Amino acid sequence: MDSFLDISDQSLTKTGEELCGDQVRTLNVGERTIVVLSDGLGSGVKASILSSLTSTIIATLERSEVPLHEVIKTVIGTLPICKVRKVAYATFTILQVNRSTGDFRIVNFDNPTSFFFRNGRHMELEITSENILGQEIKFSKGQLQRGDFIALISDGVQYAGLGQVMDFGWGAKNIAHYFEGLFMSHARNSLQIVNAAIAETRRLYQAKIGDDATIVGVYARQRNALMVLTGPALKTDDDEELVEKLLNFNGRRIVCGGTTANIVAAQLHVEVETNIETMRPDVPPTGTLPDVDLVTEGIFTMAKALDMMRTAQGEISYVSSDNNGAALLAKELLQTDSIHFVVGQRINEWYQNPLLPKSISIRRQLVEEIAGFLLGLKKEVKVEYY
């Protein structure tokens, strides 16, 4: 499957509770991507502990590549049953996707039915069921193509508006119709779709959330790739290799650092053009190089971009619209799915922290901080040092 799995999730916590009783875990095991949504019985601390335990067990077994049926048996056998309500103390949905073939399977234990969309239209998946240790487990499967979207929900979403806006809550048909409307309005990424749907859920609850509500979106779409080259290599003989790696990259290309930009310019037999109009009191100006999409100053601009991304909590719409190097860099990083950092480790003494060992540079620390933040947004990140 020549597509990127764009995965996002958002939750609403029941009014009056500090902790959400729903838990979402995403992991990659070999060629498989696994998404787990667990809903603990009730709400608050107890529900949060139960859903966390359930999702952790599933994730641990999946990571160990235990066969699916054994995973289900282990979880079902572990979960206690409420003596009063005769239901398990936690429910779950497991989505498995083979990233090579696009084949997917959804396993559902007492959660609402998941939704599958192709070309923006809701399509019913065939559901089969199996009795495992006395519990009905539902299965559905299919094959993802580029543009397909899968939504997993907890029951707090389905029953939004119960007794307030609608007699029986939002309901599956209305949810499917709402998602179709989002595709018609040209939604382009999972976060945008999930944020809109969770906002509608909140509206239906009239801001008084009656139950923990979670939506997970999985969007198979074209991969947006980016390479960031920053810092000169330890060995000057490697500079040419770094520039070739950048210019041969199939995606957007960014150079961070004045020395790095000059190295690229030398290989291209040109000079870096400075864009004075982008200079700000706290952000150096950007530059221009052939075949490079963005050229910025190094440490200061990268640190400022990281601050902007953190302040915006990873949402590109909250990043400043000002045309400065840090904002432009932050937006490039946030709108990209796969980021490859190529980091030269030659130390610039101007940026060296005297409290750190001589072998560790500020640049390396900063790149690792940025990489960690982006990984937290479920982006693919690779860091290569020279």
LINFEN-V664766 format. One record per helix or strand of 2 or more residues. SS is the DSSP state (~ for helix, > for strand). FROM is the first residue (numbers start at 1). LEN is the number of residues. If there is no record, write none. Layout:
ss->SS from->FROM len->LEN
ss->SS from->FROM len->LEN
This chain:
ss->> from->4 len->9
ss->> from->22 len->8
ss->> from->32 len->9
ss->~ from->44 len->20
ss->~ from->68 len->11
ss->> from->90 len->9
ss->> from->103 len->7
ss->> from->115 len->4
ss->> from->121 len->3
ss->> from->128 len->5
ss->> from->135 len->9
ss->> from->149 len->5
ss->~ from->155 len->4
ss->~ from->172 len->13
ss->~ from->190 len->15
ss->> from->213 len->9
ss->> from->225 len->6
ss->~ from->236 len->12
ss->> from->252 len->5
ss->~ from->258 len->11
ss->> from->273 len->3
ss->~ from->276 len->3
ss->> from->286 len->3
ss->> from->294 len->3
ss->~ from->299 len->13
ss->~ from->316 len->3
ss->~ from->325 len->10
ss->> from->338 len->6
ss->~ from->349 len->3
ss->~ from->362 len->15
ss->> from->380 len->6
